């Protein structure tokens, strides 16, 4: 059984925003996350090359969770162009700031230029409240109505510190997810970075019920967990709720081979293809 591998978490930044003198670097979250001596950036061509290197077929691409709507619009246009040039292998997502009045209009505009989902939203970087109300509620309700999948950043509350870790932790996410699922239960929501560890609490019946209606991606997993984590989570919540995501260009898809090898063949196929298709709303 050979899966059609979908990488559900990759970032693009236009060439003109990569230089430290550009407007992107005036965004505090962007600067913190790219403060290394050799920050990594990618184009659609780079994503395709990384997919080929890992024997993967498709990827979800999106920009960066800037706070400024002008930067978001600029990057969304770039993502749409790169997706269109990807010969059907790249699924473009828009990024908006839910707290800004332009958010809903930008969802409509980007749907007209070929984007198919929303993400990666980040409350720390964009400054919106991680609660069911206001701009976030309006944005997610709109995505539910137009059947757009959504990717939301999450962070683990313990472990080592790193630039960009953030505070979207399971306890804060929990307060959001209850009312969200009551009012927008049809929303296909994926929590990045294994939901900051939320599914580990699925031994609690109420958490297991909530997780059964969510997806979680594996982005940055090799930085955070040992190779046993996916087998354990698959037993807890099912591999069909775990989407493969590399966080490229932070990590290349091939970096996940040892972690994936700990899964059964059936669970590996489910995680690499089936979960991503269901989150994207594909047959």
C-alpha positions in Angstrom: 0.0 0.0 0.0 1.8 3.2 -1.2 0.2 6.4 0.0 -0.1 9.6 -1.9 1.7 11.6 0.7 0.3 15.1 1.5 2.4 17.5 3.5 -0.2 19.6 5.2 2.1 22.3 6.7 4.6 24.3 4.6 5.4 28.0 4.6 6.2 30.3 1.7 7.7 33.8 1.9 8.1 36.0 -1.2 11.7 36.7 -2.2 11.3 40.5 -1.7 10.3 40.0 2.0 13.2 37.8 3.0 15.8 40.5 3.4 16.2 41.9 6.9 15.5 45.3 5.6 12.1 44.4 4.3 8.7 45.1 5.9 8.4 41.5 7.1 11.2 42.0 9.6 9.3 44.8 11.3 6.8 42.1 12.4 8.0 41.1 15.9 6.8 37.5 15.6 8.5 37.0 12.2 11.7 38.5 13.5 11.8 36.3 16.6 11.1 33.1 14.5 13.8 34.0 11.9 16.5 35.3 14.2 19.0 32.5 13.5 22.2 33.2 11.5 20.7 31.4 8.5 16.9 31.9 8.4 15.2 29.4 6.1 12.7 30.6 3.4 10.9 28.7 0.6 9.1 29.2 -2.7 6.7 26.8 -4.3 9.6 25.3 -6.4 11.5 24.6 -3.2 8.4 22.8 -1.7 8.1 20.7 -4.8 11.8 19.8 -4.6 11.4 18.8 -0.9 8.4 16.7 -1.8 10.3 14.9 -4.5 13.3 14.3 -2.2 10.9 12.6 0.3 8.8 10.7 -2.2 5.8 12.8 -1.4 3.3 14.1 -3.9 1.4 17.1 -2.6 1.6 20.0 -0.1 -0.5 22.6 1.5 1.2 25.9 1.2 0.6 29.2 3.1 2.5 32.3 4.1 3.3 33.7 7.5 0.8 34.9 10.2 1.7 38.6 9.9 -0.4 41.0 12.0 -0.5 43.6 9.2 -3.3 43.0 6.6 -1.3 44.6 3.9 1.5 42.1 4.3 -1.0 39.3 4.5 -2.6 40.3 1.2 0.8 40.6 -0.5 1.8 37.1 0.7 -1.6 35.6 -0.1 -1.2 36.8 -3.8 2.2 35.1 -3.9 0.9 31.9 -2.4 -1.9 31.8 -5.0 0.5 32.3 -7.9 2.8 29.6 -6.6 -0.1 27.2 -6.1 -1.3 27.9 -9.7 2.2 27.1 -11.0 2.4 23.9 -9.0 0.8 21.6 -11.6 -1.9 20.5 -9.1 0.5 19.5 -6.4 0.2 22.6 -4.2 -2.9 23.5 -2.3 -2.9 27.2 -1.4 -4.2 28.6 1.8 -4.9 32.2 2.7 -3.8 33.8 6.0 -5.8 36.6 7.6 -5.7 38.4 10.9 -9.1 37.7 12.5 -9.0 40.8 14.6 -8.8 43.1 11.6 -12.0 44.3 9.7 -10.5 43.2 6.4 -10.4 39.5 7.3 -13.8 38.4 5.8 -13.3 40.4 2.6 -9.8 38.8 2.3 -11.3 35.3 2.6 -13.7 36.1 -0.2 -11.0 37.7 -2.4 -8.6 34.9 -2.0 -11.2 32.3 -2.8 -11.6 34.0 -6.1 -7.9 33.7 -6.9 -7.8 30.0 -6.1 -7.0 29.6 -2.4 -8.8 26.8 -0.6 -8.4 27.2 3.1 -7.1 29.3 6.0 -4.0 29.1 8.0 -1.7 29.1 9.8 -3.5 31.4 12.2 -1.4 32.4 15.3 -2.8 34.3 18.2 0.6 35.2 19.6 1.9 36.6 16.3 -1.3 38.3 15.2 -2.6 39.5 18.5 -6.1 38.1 18.5 -7.7 36.6 21.5 -7.9 32.8 21.6 -11.6 32.7 22.5 -14.9 32.1 20.8 -16.0 35.6 20.1 -15.3 38.7 18.1 -13.2 38.5 15.0 -12.1 34.9 15.6 -15.7 33.7 15.8 -16.6 35.6 12.6 -13.7 34.3 10.7 -14.1 30.7 11.7 -17.9 30.8 11.2 -17.2 32.1 7.6 -14.8 29.3 7.0 -17.4 26.8 8.2 -20.0 28.3 5.9 -17.8 28.1 2.8 -16.3 24.7 3.8 -12.8 25.9 4.1 -10.4 23.9 6.3 -8.5 25.9 8.9 -5.1 25.4 10.5 -4.5 27.0 13.9 -1.2 27.2 15.7 -0.8 25.4 19.0 2.0 25.3 21.5 3.1 22.8 24.2 3.0 24.3 27.7 6.2 22.5 28.9 9.5 21.4 27.5 12.4 23.5 26.2 12.0 27.2 25.2 12.5 28.4 21.6 11.7 31.5 19.6 8.1 31.5 18.6 6.9 28.9 21.1 3.9 30.9 22.1 1.0 30.6 24.5 -1.7 28.7 22.5 -1.6 25.9 25.0 -4.1 23.1 25.5 -5.8 24.8 28.5 -6.4 28.0 26.4 -7.5 25.9 23.3 -9.9 24.0 25.5 -11.8 27.1 26.4 -12.2 27.9 22.7 -13.1 24.4 21.4 -16.2 23.7 23.4 -18.3 26.7 22.1 -16.7 26.5 18.7 -17.9 22.9 18.2 -21.3 23.7 19.5 -21.8 26.6 17.0 -19.6 25.6 14.1 -19.4 21.8 14.4 -18.9 21.4 10.7 -15.7 23.3 10.7 -12.7 21.2 9.7 -10.1 22.5 12.2 -6.6 21.2 12.4 -4.4 22.2 15.4 -0.8 22.5 14.4 2.2 20.9 16.2 0.0 18.0 17.6 -2.3 20.6 19.3 0.4 21.5 21.8 -0.2 18.0 23.3 -4.0 18.3 23.7 -4.7 14.8 22.4 -2.5 13.3 25.1 -5.4 14.2 27.5 -7.7 11.9 25.5 -7.8 9.4 28.4 -10.4 11.9 29.7 -13.7 11.1 27.9 -14.6 14.7 27.4 -11.3 15.5 25.7 -11.6 12.4 23.6 -15.0 13.5 22.3 -13.6 17.0 21.3 -10.5 15.5 19.7 -12.7 13.1 17.6 -13.9 16.2 15.7 -10.5 17.8 15.2 -7.3 17.1 13.2 -3.7 17.5 14.4 -0.6 17.9 12.4 2.9 16.7 13.0 4.8 19.9 12.2 8.1 20.3 14.0 7.6 16.9 15.8 11.3 15.8 15.6 12.2 18.9 17.6 9.7 18.2 20.4 9.1 14.4 20.8 10.7 11.0 20.5 9.9 8.5 17.8 7.2 6.7 19.8 4.8 9.6 19.9 2.8 8.9 16.7 2.2 5.3 17.5 0.9 6.3 21.0 -1.3 9.1 19.6 -2.7 6.8 16.9 -3.8 4.4 19.6 -5.4 7.2 21.6 -7.3 9.2 18.9 -6.8 7.2 15.6 -4.3 7.9 12.8 -7.2 9.3 10.8 -7.0 12.4 13.0 -3.3 13.0 12.5 -2.2 14.8 9.4 1.4 14.7 8.2 3.0 18.2 8.2 6.7 19.0 8.0 6.8 22.7 8.8 9.1 23.1 5.8 11.4 24.9 5.4 12.1 24.7 9.1 12.3 20.9 8.6 12.4 18.9 5.5 9.7 16.1 5.0 12.4 13.4 4.9 13.3 14.2 8.6 10.2 12.4 9.7 11.1 9.0 8.3 12.3 7.5 11.6 9.2 8.6 13.5 6.9 7.4 10.7 8.6 4.0 10.7 7.4 3.3 14.2 3.8 3.2 12.9 2.0 0.1 11.4 1.7 0.1 7.7 -2.0 0.8 7.9 -1.6 3.7 10.3 1.3 5.2 8.3 -0.9 5.2 5.1 -3.8 6.7 7.0 -1.6 9.5 8.5 0.3 10.3 5.3 -2.8 10.4 3.0 -6.2 9.7 4.4 -6.2 12.2 7.3 -5.0 15.0 5.1 -7.6 14.3 2.4 -10.4 14.2 5.0 -9.2 17.5 6.6 -9.1 19.1 3.1 -12.6 17.8 2.3 -11.4 15.6 -0.5 -12.9 12.2 -1.3 
